[in-house]
């Protein structure tokens, strides 16, 4: 729903506030299209960047998850060698 603000800019941009920036209700339907394309490009850029980061992390660390036994036992004790909580 964060994209609605960007689309609203394409609808309600007021040329009295920012010269040369008119939205749909001020007769500039092109601005709404520009806002839509910018949302789409940002989403694609973010998705591709995230996938690249995931694969680089997976390559460096040898995977994205710890093994099952370490996960069940708890990562504080298996990886760090300490207890997070002293619960009896």
N, C-alpha and C positions, 0 to 999 in steps of 0.2 A: 503493500500500500504506500510505500515511500515515494513511488513514482508519481502519485497523484499530484503532488506539489509541482513537479516539473511540468506535467500536463496542464495544470491550472495556470502556470505562467504563459503557456501558449494560448490559453483562452482569454485570460484577464489582463495581459500586459497592457499598461496604460501609457500612451505616448506623452501624456502630460507629465508623467513622472520620469520616464527615461526617453529622451528624444530618439525617434527612429525605431522604437520597439513597441509595435502595436500587436495586440493579440487578436484572436478570432472575433470577439465582440466589437472590436474597433476596425474590422474589415480586412484583417490580415490572416487568412486561413493558412498561409504558408508557415507562419510561426508555430502553429500547432503541429504541423508535419515535422518541422525542425526539432521541436521538443520530443516528439515521438521517436524520431530516428536517433536522437542523442541518448534516450533511455535504452533503446535497443542496443546501440553500440556499447554503451557502458555495461550492460548486462553480459554481452558476449565477451568483452574485454575481461571482466571480472571472472567469468567462468573459465576462460582459457588460462588466465593467470593462476587461478586456484588449482586447476588440473596440473599445470607445470610445477607448482610448489609441492603438490602431493607426490608426484612422481620423483622429483628430486629428493624429497624427504625419504621416500620409500627406498630409493637407490642408496642413499647415504647410510640409512639405519638398518637396511636389510628387511624392512617390512613396516607396516603401519601399526601392528599390534604386538603385544608381548605374547609369549606362549601361554597356553591354557593353565598350566600348573602355577606359573608365577602370578597370573591374574587371580586365581583362586586364593593363593596364599597371601597375596597382598604385595604391592610393588614397594612399599616402604621397607619391608624386611628383605625382599629378594634382590632389589636393585641397590637400595641405599644402606641396607644392613642395620636398620633401626626400626623402632616401633613408633607409630604416629600417635597412638592413644594407649594409655595404660588402663584398659578396662578389664576388670577381673570378673 
